[in-house]
Amino acid sequence: MTVQIVAPTLTPTDAGDHDRFKHYVPKRLVTDAYIFGNPVTALCGKKWVPSADPERFPVCPDCQKAWEAKE
């Protein structure tokens, strides 16, 4: 499976920066998400419509664990 890392759209919350991670998402879903605004589901289970540049965020630890478990 090919996976592309994408970052979620950030919405300020009272809980802090817990959503500021880049997540692993199947690459075939990312293009539709950017073009049509379709939500995606990361390996960790987070659902969102990606729109931010993922390079400025650290990798989601739950996505990383799920990816390593598949290898």
CORFENVEN-V917410 format. One record per backbone hydrogen bond with DSSP energy under -0.5 kcal/mol. NH is the residue of the N-H (numbers start at 1). CO is the residue of the C=O. If there is no record, write none. Layout:
BEGIN
nh = <NH;NH>
co = <CO;CO>
END
This chain:
BEGIN
nh = <4;6;7;8;9;16;20;21;22;23;25;27;29;30;30;31;32;33;34;35;36;37;37;38;40;42;43;45;48;50;51;52;54;56;57;58;60;64;65;66;67;68;69;70;71>
co = <25;23;52;21;49;13;17;19;58;6;4;2;26;26;27;27;28;29;30;31;32;32;33;32;48;46;24;42;40;48;7;7;52;53;54;20;22;60;61;62;63;64;65;66;67>
END
